[in-house]
Amino acid sequence: MKREIFIDGKRIALDPAQLIQSGGEGMVFGLGGTAVAPTTAVKLYHHPIPQHAAKLRHWVENDLSTRLPDGILGPTALVLDGNGRIIGFQMPRLPVGALPIKKLSSPPFWRKNKLAITDVLTLFHQIHATLTKLHQLGIIIGDLNDHNLFFTFHDSRFMPSFIDVDSYQFGPYPCPVAMQPFLDPALYHVTDFGKRPYFTPETDWYAFAVLLVKSLLQVHPYGGTHKRYKSLQARAKAGVSVLDTAVTYPKSARPLNTLSDNLKHQIHLIFERGQRTPFPISLLAEKHFSISAFQPVSPSVLSPQSSKLLLSVDGVIEHVAVRGKRIQAVVREDGSYKLVRLGIGGILDEVALFDGQPGYRFAGFGRYLVVNPPGRPHLLILDVGGGQPGRVTMVETALFRETAVFAATARHLYRIAGTWIMRGSIRDGLYVEDAIATAHRSQTQFWASPLTETLIGRHRILAENRFFLLHENANYDISIPQLMPGESLTGIEPIFTARAAALRLEIRQRGQIRAETFAVNFKGERVQPYSLDLPRTHTFPYRNGQGKSALLHEPSRLTLIVNCE
């Protein structure tokens, strides 16, 4: 089912396989280049309205795209339907490997990528310069948040990328949306941001400060808990920030002494006194941060009596698999990958694999290890059951949003070939496969259970998501309600138990994020999530004869939890 569009008088047929993302307002397709690496993108509105067309015409007629600072992925050409109606626009596409800036508010992400304070300061210097230039052009972002600001980092270079530019406020056209954690409390009273322009440069600088604090301290400026003011909105209205001594500061956040007194004073002015001025660029200097506070740490959530540290590395544990009572881990240290075999007594042996950049992905089935290079469709299968790893074969799989689609259970490797989901195993030394279910080109993704022969996944067909379960030799459709108008799916997290599977969906609507969990048994029937005793996502069961046990996989530590609840 192709979609016909026109750009600069040229007819273009869009294939569903070109879909990059479907959100609450529209769909984004890759265009030009190759199917794997399109050079531009087009956004098509689900329901084009005259306001969309007028705003886009203003942008194009004033030639704003040629005056933008680097990293602003704004409209470059209008997209028309067969009747000449404006239904969207063409734009540059996100660089390969771009990540949402919300990743910087995750302590595990810092540890896994060994980020330094200088990296983040470089990024925020560029964001500061971009905001300043936009305001000089009379453009206000308005809905600046950690979902529409991305960054890339290669060879110690950090670069920002700004998306959803069509929602920016410019000329007489308002920014019609707002995400409340980044919204200036002075605008909390507004119920319809599309009515008129409400945002100002000062509200952008407020959002900038929120992003900075979240990225550096891993907590919102109104995070933590307070006995009287229970919600973020109540705290914001009362001007009670994380600096207030009555706030219980989160243990997972970086200590406040990470910041200099001058920087803490600036946070006090913004989030307690309501000051709204451009953020002082001088406060982004390295001298305003305690570098020692940014060293990688591995916080323990376990009591010493109930846990045993199995592996601690000066690097990152990229992959963990359990085979009986044996544990297999792939570790990256100083650019080298190695395979570590463990038991409950600790390390049994180590085997060097290869040297390579960060980003390799792994899976394991039986005595075999699957290696996927970053950004590539190739899957190298190695026999790691003996001493030195031996190559078995190499196959290719499909990509979903530039990421190879593959997963492994204890016995099989699953990948996509053409329009089929394939199940593979080693028989008599050869890799053989069976086609077990249909796939949609570049629009199918799935995850595998470490406990049973089970896959759970989805087919993304334009704006519709169809979820499925594969268990043993049976294939089931999962009945999960479709998104409502204005909603977008921003995250999917699979959860597995020995008798069920679940998907935790992160859904965004009008600047609010909510999570919903949908669980099914192995007949594809919906069940109540609370009846399943769903595990924490960073642990998985470990059968070792010591009662109910699990492995806790942190970025640089692997811990056995004994008799866990």
N, C-alpha and C positions, 0 to 999 in steps of 0.2 A: 504494500500500500504506500505509494509514493505521494509526496506533497509537492505541488507545482507552485513555484514562486518566481518573481522577476526582480532582478537587481540591475539598475542602469540599462533597462531594456532587454537584458539577456534572460532567457528562460532557463530555469534550473529545476531539476527534479530531485527532491530530497528523499532519501531512503530512511526508514526507521532505524537502520543500523548506524546512521550518522548521528543519532541523538546522543548528546553529551549529558544533559541534565534536564529534568522536568521539575519546575517549581510551581509555586502558588499562582504566579502571574503568567508564566509562559514556558516555552520549551526552547532549549539551546541546542543547535546542531553544528557539527563540524563541517567546514566547507573548504575546498581547495586542497592542495598538497596531496597526501595519501590518506587512505582510510585509517592508518595507524597514527599519522601525524598531520592532521589538517592544519592549514596555515591561518585560517580565519574562522569565525563563527557567525551564526545568525540566530537572533532571538525572535521567535514568533509568539505573539500574545495569544493566550487561549481565547480571549474575548476582546478583540480590538475595539476601541471606542474613539470618538472624535478627539478627546483630550490627549490620547496617545499620539495621534497624527499631528495635532497642532504643536505639541511639545517637540516632537522629532523634527518637524519642519523648521522650527525656530533654531534648533541646534545646527542643522545642516546649512540653513540659509545664512547664519552668522559665522559659519566656518569654524566652529568651536573645536572641532577635532584636530585641526592643524596647530592650535595654540595651546594644547594641553601639555602638562609635564609628562615625562616618561612614566609608564606604569598605569596610566588611566585608560582602561579598556572601554572607551566610549564609542558611540555610533559613528560609523564612517560612511554609510550609505543607507538609503531607505529600501525596505523590502515591500514589494507590492504583490497583491494577488492578481488573478486573471482579469478582474474588473477594475484594476488600477487603484484599489483601496490600499492604504498603508496598513500593513499587518505586523510590522516589526522592523528590524534594522540589522545591518552587518557591522561587525566589530572585530578588533584583534582578539585572539583567544589567549587563555591563560597559558603561561609557559609550562612545559612538561615538568612535572614534579612539584608544582606549586602547592603549598599547604595553607589552610586557613590559619590566621594568626592566633586563633584560640588554642592551637597546639602549644603556644608558648606559656599558657597558664597551667600546663601539665608538668609536674615535677618529673615523672618517668620520661617524658619526651626530652627534657633537658639532660637527664642522665644518659639516656640511650644515645643521644647525638653529641654528648660532651660539649654542650654549648658554653660559650664564655660570655661574660657580661659585655665585652667589647662587640661581640656579634650583634646583640640586641640593641646596643646603643647605636651602632651603625645603621641598623634598620630604622630605628625611631628618628634618627637625624633625617633620613630620607623621607619618612612619612611627614615629619615637620615641614620640610621644604616643599613637599607636594601640597599640603594644606595651605601653606602661605601663598603659593602660586595660584591655586584655585580661587582663593578669596580675592586675590588681585584681579582675577578675571571676572569677578562677580558670580562665581559658582560656589554653592554651599552643598556639602555632601548631605547633611541632615541626618540620614539614617546610617551614621558611621558605627559599625559594630564588628565583632570578631568573626562574623560569617561572610561579610562581603569585602574583607581585606585579607589578601593572601600574601605569601612571601616565598621566595626561592632562595636556596643557599647552595652554592657550588664554589669550590676552591676558595673558601673563606669570604665569598662575596654574597651579601644579603641584599635582596631587591624586593620592594613591595609591588603588589599588583592590586588595583582597585576594580571591582566588578559592580554590577547593578547601577551603572552610571546613568541609565535612563530615569532612575528615580531621583537624581540630584535636583536641587532647587536652583533655578536660574531664570532670569527674565521675570515674567509674571507667573511662571509655572512652579507650583509647590512641590516639595517632596511629600508624597502621600502616605508614607509609612514611617514607623518608628519602632525600635526594639527597646523595651523599657529599661533594661539594665544599663543602657548607654544614653538614655534620654535625660536631658537636663530637667531636674525637678520643677523648674519654673514653667515647664510645658506639660506637667502631669494633668492639668485641667482640660487639655485639648482632646476632644473625642473624634474629630475628623480632620486629619492633617491634609487631606486633599482639598479642603475648602478654600484655603488661601496660604500664601507663604508664611510659615511660622518660625522657621529656623534662621539662625544668624551665625556669623563666624564664631561667636562666643559659644554657641551650643556645640559646634564642631570641636572646639578646644576642650570643652568638658568631656566629650566622648574620647578624645585623644588621651586625656589624663586617665580615664577609666582603663583604656587599653594598656597604657604604660604601667599602671599599678598592677593590673592582672598579669601582665607578662613578666614583671619583675618579682612580685611577691606571691604569685599564684593565689591571690584572693582578691575579690572585688573590694573597692574602697569602702563599701558598706557591708562587707562580709563579716564572718564571725557571728556571734549571738549576743543578744542584749535582753535582759529580763523584762524591760518595759516595752521596747520597740521590737516587735517580732519579725516584721517583714522588711525587705530591702527598701520598699517605698516609704514605710514609716520612719526608718532610720534616715533616709535622704531628706524627708521633710523636716525632721528634727535636727539635722546636721550632726548626727552621731556617727563618725567614721571609725575605721579600725584603729585609729590612734587613741580613741577614747579609752581610758583605763577601766571603764565599766563594761567594755566589750570583751567577751571571751574569744581570744584570738585562736584561729584554727591551728592545730598541731602540724597539719600537713603543709601550711604556708611557710614561706621563708621568714626568718625573724625580722622584726622591724628595724633592728640595728644594721640591716643590710644597707639602709639608706642613710645619707648624711642628714644632719640636723636641718640644713637649708632645704633639702628636698622634702623632708617630713613637714617642714613649715609650709612649703608650697601646697602640699596635700591638705594640710589643715586649712589654708586659705580657700582652696577650691571646694572641698567637701564638707567643711564645717562653717566657714564664713560666707560661702556663696560667691567668691571672687570669680569673675569671668573675663579673663584677658588671654591673649596668646601665651602659650606655655613658654617660659623662659628657656631659650635654647642652651644657655650656659649651664642649666641644671642637668643636661644630658652628658656632661663631661664625666669621664671615668672617675675623677676624684670624689664625686658625690656618692660613690658606692663602695661598700666593703667587699672587696674581691674575694676574701676568704669565705664569705657567706655564700658564695656561689659554687663552692667546690661540690662535686657529686656526693650525695648522701644516699643511704639506703634505709629509710625509716622502717622499723619493725613494728608490725601490728600484732605480734604474737607474744605470749608469755614464755619465758625461758623453760618452764616446766612442760609446755605442750608442744615444743618445736625443736627441731634439730637442723642446724645449718649444714647442707650437703655440699654446696658449691658457692664460692665467692670469687669473682674475677675482677681484674683491673681492666674492664672493658664492658662488653654487652653480651648477655646470653640471648641469642637471636631465636633459638628454637629448642623446644623440649618435647620429647616423646617418651612414653612408658611402654615397655614390652615386658610383660610379666613382672618380675621383681627388679628388672634392670631399667635404668634411665639413660636416655641418650640426649645429649645437649650439643648444640652448635654454638661456639663462642667466637666473637670477633674482638681481637686485641691488637691495637696498633696496625690496622690494615691487614692482619692475617686472620683467616678463619681456620678453626680446628674443631674436631669432633672429640667430645669428652664422654666417656662411658662411666656411669656411676651405679652404685648400689646404696643401700641404706647406711653402709659404713663409710661412704665417701667415694673418691675417685678411684676407678679401677685402671683406666689407661686413657691416653690422649693420642690423637692422630692428626697430623697436619693435613689440611685440605687444600687451600690455595690462598693467594694474596688477592685482595680486591677492594673496591670502594664500598662504602656503606650502601645498604639497600637490597642486598641479596635476600631472597625469601626461600624458605625450606619447608619440606614435608617429609614424613617418614611412613613407610609401610613395610611390615615384615622386617627383613634385614637390610632394607634399601633406603637410601636417602635421595630425595628429589631436590635439585638445586635450580633456582630460577634467577638469572641475572636481572638487575634493575631495568625496568622499562622494556624488557624483551619478552617474546612469546615462548622462548625455548625452555624446555625442562630436561635437565641432565639427570639421568638415573644412575646412581652409584651403588655398588654392592659394598656395604660397610660392615658386613658380618664377620669378616676375618681380620687380618692385620691391616695392610694398606688398602685404601678404597680402590675398587676397580670399576671402570666404566661398563655399564650394561648397554645403554642406548641413549639417544636423545630424540625427543618428540617436541611438537609445538602445540600450543593451545591458543584459544581466543583471548583477546584483551577486553576488559571492561573498564572504561575510563582510564585507559593506558596502563592497566595493571593486569598481569596474566591471571587467568581464572583456572585454579587447580586446588585440590584438597585431597587429603589422604585419611583413610581409616586405618585400623590396625592391619588390614589385609590387602587393601586396594588403593590405587591411585585413580583419581577422577580428573578428567580434563574435558575440553570441548574440541571436537574436530568437525568442521563444517557446521551442520545444523544438528549435531548429535552430542549428547553427554556420553562420554566413554568411561568404562570401568576397566582398569588394567591391573594385571598381576604378572608375576614371573612364573613361567611353567617350563620345566626342563631347561632352565637357563635362558629362555627367551621371553621377551616382553610381549604379551598378547592382550587383546582388548575385546570387549563386547560393547555394542551400542545399547544403552539402556533407557534413554529418554531423549526427547527433542530439545534443542536449544535455539535461541534466536541470535543471529549474528551480531556480535558486539553488545548484546543487550541482556545476557544471562550471567548471573553470578550465584555462587553457592558456597556452603561451608560444610565440613565433615565432622562427625562426632568422634572423639577419641575413645568412646566406650562401646559403641555398637556400629553396625554397618548401616549408617544413616547419613543422608544429606538433607540439608534444608536450604532453600534458595528462592530466587525470584527471577521472573522474566519482566523486563521493563519494556512495555509496548506503548510508545509515545507517552501520554500522560497517565497511563494505567500501569499498575503493578500487580502481577499475578504471582502468588507465592505457591511453592510446592514442597512436597516431602517425598524423598525416596528412601524406602527402608527395605533392606534385603532385595527382593525382586519386585516389589510393589511400588507404584507411583501414585501419589495422591495430590490433588489440588487442595490448598489450604484456604478456607473461607475467612479472609481478613477484609474488613470494610475498606472500600476505596476512599482516597482522600477527598475531603470536601473542597468546594471552590475556595481558593485562597490559601489552601494548605500546601506545604511542601515537605518531602521526606528528606531530612538532613543527616540521618544516621541509622544504621542497622547493626545490631549486635546479636549474634547467635548464642544460645545457651543450650547445653545438652545435659540430660540425666540418663540413667540406665533404662528408663522406660518412656521417655518423652523428649520433645525438643521444643524450643521456644525462640521467639524473635522479640527483642526489645527495640521498638521503633522510636526514633526521635523525630518529632513532628513540629514544624514551625507554622504559626499562623499569626499574622498581623503583629510581628515583633515578639511574640511569646513562644517559648519552647516548652513542650510537654513530652513525657515519655509514656508509652503504652506497651504492655507486654502481652503477646498472644502465644499461647502454648497449645500443642497438639500431641496426642498419643501416636503410637506407631501405626494406627489405621487412618491417620489424617484427620481425626475428630478433635474439635476444639475442646479443651479442658481448662479448668480454672488454674491460673499460674500459682495461686497460693497453696494449692493442693500438692505441689510437686517438690517443695523444699529445694528451690532452684539455688545452685551454688553461686558463690562469688565468682565473677568472671575471670579473676586472675588466679584462681585455684582450679585444680581438677583432681578427681579421685585417684588414689593410689592403693592398690591391693597388695599389702605386704604382711598380712597376718597380725597386724597390731591394732585391730579394731578399725573404727572408721577414720581413715587417714586421707590426706590430700597433699598435693604439692603446691606451694606458693611460688609463682614465677615472677620475680621482680627483675628490673633491667640488668642488675649485676649480681643477683643472689638467687639461689634456689634452696628453698627450705621445706623440710618434711614436717607437716603438722600431724601429730599423733592424737588419736581420740578426739578429733575436732567435732564441733557441733555443726 
